[in-house]
């Protein structure tokens, strides 16, 4: 079984899912996947509770994939998993290739600085390159493929760094696509980048160009990634998205601006016990790109929701204060936005996406943004 790893701050889940779709469409291939949202072992779909599960769990998943005839496994590889070597590099997991999506402010409660965060992400490529013996036969194309998305943060730095490794480095950008994206049903330039990253790695993994091209128009939003949630009682169009970083919010709101004839609303918060430095940046991004902000709770965990909201509001300029509403109760926040938004408006409910619980003081309460939207009367 061949392993393909996706790392980066945003887009890992989408790229992993799309890459698995491309590989599975190739004759003679069966692809399992391990993502934040769902794991597929070739027969069963389930949730592990991790972006990258612990090593013992991975071994069990790999065994099931092998028994179920999987030829390939696509997986998200988080910075925590890289730093802690939770994948068993070179032993349990030998990657045949990988991809880097982007790097932006997140997890600094763990990594402390962006330089260290970048160093950890780079070490994923370094581990793939370990043990590769340069070949004089076909140059760099004999090396494991490593795709670098040039449309996100730290792209040039990553490209320069991995270019010194024995890897077949493949830069991709939505500005110069190698595939026809005119039929793509996933909104936003960032999703074009996600598709092209997955397509480049799929092609390097042996999937024919024409197979990839055939699958692209069939891709549909899923797993709370700019997922349209319909409710006949709501005038506005409502989308649920997992965006929970400044960069992620910028990308999803910029995409939504392109199909919003009226006002663009965003309902969002920030997770507790996680990187507090990104909170004002999230407020700034939303104030810059949305017309109406409803600031609420995400997963406050052990923190006071009011304190988290106060940190978010520090990033909102004074001249935008009149466009901000604060409602710590997430259900009420969503309901109030949907009650006021008009027929030409778009509402983005951001931060939780696929999640079906809300963690407050150590207790996980059932909470699914999509179900809240569907149940508004």
Buried (B, 14 or more C-beta within 10 A) or exposed (E): BBBBBBBBBBBBBBBBBBBBBBBBBBEEBBBBBBBBBBBBBBEEEEEBEBBBBEBEBBBEBBEBBBEBEBBBBBBBBBBBBBBEBBBBBEEBBBBBBBBBBBBBBBBBEBBEEBEBBBBBBBBBBBBBBEEBEEEEEEEBEBBBBBBBBBBBBBBEBBBEBBEEBBBBBBBBBBEEBBBEBEEBEBBBBBBBBBBBBBBBBBBBBEBBEEBBBEBBEEBEBBBBBBBBBEBEEBBBBBBBBBBBBBBBBBBBBBBBBEEBEBBBBBBBBBBBEBBBEBBBBBBBBBBBBBBBBBBBBBBBBEBEBEEBBBBBBEBBEEEBEEBBBBBBEBBEBBBBBBEBBEEEBBBBBBBBBBBBEBBBEEEEEEBBBBEBBBEBE
